[in-house]
Amino acid sequence: MAITLPDDLIVLERSAWAQIQAGTLTADTAAAVQARLTEVALELGENRYEVERALKGAVRHPEPAGVE
């Protein structure tokens, strides 16, 4: 079963990923992603690490358009 990620978490992770690539990631950005990630895992009743894996996959290795 696929984990459905909320848009706000994806936006946070995209921001963090852009900062990582630019070498400008701040502790505040990283903490915000981790805090929201933990909240989402609890809300979904999913393992936090599985939610993080799904999030990083969605942001860093997205499926090409039209592929499911």
Buried (B, 14 or more C-beta within 10 A) or exposed (E): EEBEBEEEBBEBBBBBBEBEEEEEBEEEBBEBBBEBBEBBBEEBEBEBEEBBEBBBEBBEEEEEEEEE
